[in-house]
Amino acid sequence: MNWQLLGIFVWIAAQLAIGVWASRKVRTEDDYLVAGRSLGYPMATATIFATWFGAETCIGAAGQAAAGGLAETSADPFGYTLCLVLMGTFLARPLWRKKLRTIADLYRARYGAAAERAAVLVMVPTSVLWAAAQIRAFGQVLSASSSLEVHVTIAIAALIVIAYTMVGGMLADAYTDLVQGCVLIVGLVLLGVAAWGAESAPSLVDTIGGATFFSAERSWLSAMDAWLVPVFGSLVAAELVSRVSSSRSADVAQRSAWMASVLYLFIGLIPVSIGLAAADLLGPVENPEQVLIVAAQRFLPGALSVVFAGALVSAILSTVDSALLSAGALFGHNVLAPMLGVVDEAGRLRLDRGCVVGFGVVAWAIAESSEGVYALVEMASSLGTSGLFVLTVSALLPHRRGGRWTALATMATGLLVFLVGNTLGAYEGPFVLSLASAVLVFGLGCALEAAPPEGTASAGEAA
């Protein structure tokens, strides 16, 4: 009997049970999307940490470190740690005070309904790509723990996470993230102690101290791009903003982001350090994305390897449900409900859950056709987010310049410049250039267009 695989499925069943139990408290769309704004320090910190700490950190970053060293892993855990620090320092309080259900509500209140819908069309693909990365990683874990082919395990993973997310909502996410975060920390710490205590392990200090963020093969513009994508590209991500909005108070939102950043950095260093030393610890590994899984199989005894497998599953589930929930919320709450004239809470909940299922199927298809976890996450963090970053920061400032056309032009410019550089390879540093272009266009728009009168739309009028 494959005890590791059995342990994974038992753990999944337990998470589903927690999600179903928590979902009984969901009565309104506020409960489903922002947990009734009820999260205290433990759950808010856990859900922010667990949401960001996903497949790209546990599997993707370890594989990238093994293949290309620290220069290939600036995003995890360093870039995302900085992102959480900036969220807590500058954005958490003003965002919480807006009482948002989704980040798109902010654009509706400040720039109008056209900007709200355009922002949804930019953000939904980002969340779906993020979910696809987690589904692919889940498939890798199941494949490494069994004799099944990766495409089969990806299909199993997709069905599980779609069902898990549909019954939950933010309240269920928060409860399961607290449990999953604890198991994740325990599992990674156990693996770190076992791996670095092995006879084949090199010096941990020498391994980390000898690594460098810089590579002679990478230009300064490309290196800057790799850092700015996780920092500014993820700072206004729908998944992060929804957790800030779900906190009980502005103090909880701010301090939880700070505490989550500390956890993210120190726990995230464990898979990266193992990846850096993979050649000495493990020898050749055919698939770099399975470095961490192979390390667990080699250094952890049977019972502890089951705990670690549960930790990996926890990391993935806590991220994929957040991504699918964000995509479903944005499209259901900000597009479909107004378009169809749905105003009752039950009808809105059905729309949100239906959108979660639909986007889950799309994420499954993307996971099947992708080349790797890390590439999916990098694309998800940078696709069109430069314009959204500029608009979000501006919407939280007291100035009153720039309206609908400024917002639309800023989003379109950021997206177009990034796609030309990234997809066509027309130039290096596509995110840096898209961010600079978005700032320039927004500045020009503010010089030419006044903001709409206050009160034309309210963030709380999404219902």
HELIX and SHEET records of a PDB file:
HELIX    1   1 TRP A    3  SER A   23  1                                  21    
HELIX    2   2 GLU A   29  VAL A   34  1                                   6    
HELIX    3   3 ALA A   35  ARG A   37  5                                   3    
HELIX    4   4 TYR A   41  TRP A   52  1                                  12    
HELIX    5   5 ALA A   55  ALA A   55  1                                   1    
HELIX    6   6 GLU A   56  GLY A   60  3                                   5    
HELIX    7   7 ALA A   61  GLY A   68  1                                   8    
HELIX    8   8 LEU A   70  GLU A   72  5                                   3    
HELIX    9   9 ALA A   75  GLY A   79  3                                   5    
HELIX   10  10 TYR A   80  LEU A   86  1                                   7    
HELIX   11  11 MET A   87  LEU A   91  3                                   5    
HELIX   12  12 ALA A   92  ARG A   97  1                                   6    
HELIX   13  13 ILE A  103  TYR A  111  1                                   9    
HELIX   14  14 ALA A  113  ALA A  144  1                                  32    
HELIX   15  15 VAL A  150  VAL A  167  1                                  18    
HELIX   16  16 MET A  170  TRP A  196  1                                  27    
HELIX   17  17 LEU A  204  GLY A  209  1                                   6    
HELIX   18  18 TRP A  220  LEU A  235  1                                  16    
HELIX   19  19 ALA A  238  SER A  245  1                                   8    
HELIX   20  20 ALA A  250  LEU A  276  1                                  27    
HELIX   21  21 ALA A  278  LEU A  282  1                                   5    
HELIX   22  22 PRO A  288  GLN A  290  5                                   3    
HELIX   23  23 VAL A  291  PHE A  299  1                                   9    
HELIX   24  24 GLY A  302  PHE A  331  1                                  30    
HELIX   25  25 GLY A  332  LEU A  336  3                                   5    
HELIX   26  26 ALA A  337  LEU A  340  1                                   4    
HELIX   27  27 GLU A  345  SER A  369  1                                  25    
HELIX   28  28 VAL A  373  SER A  382  1                                  10    
HELIX   29  29 THR A  385  ALA A  395  1                                  11    
HELIX   30  30 ARG A  404  THR A  423  1                                  20    
HELIX   31  31 PRO A  430  LEU A  448  1                                  19    
HELIX   32  32 ALA A  459  ALA A  462  5                                   4    
END                                                                             
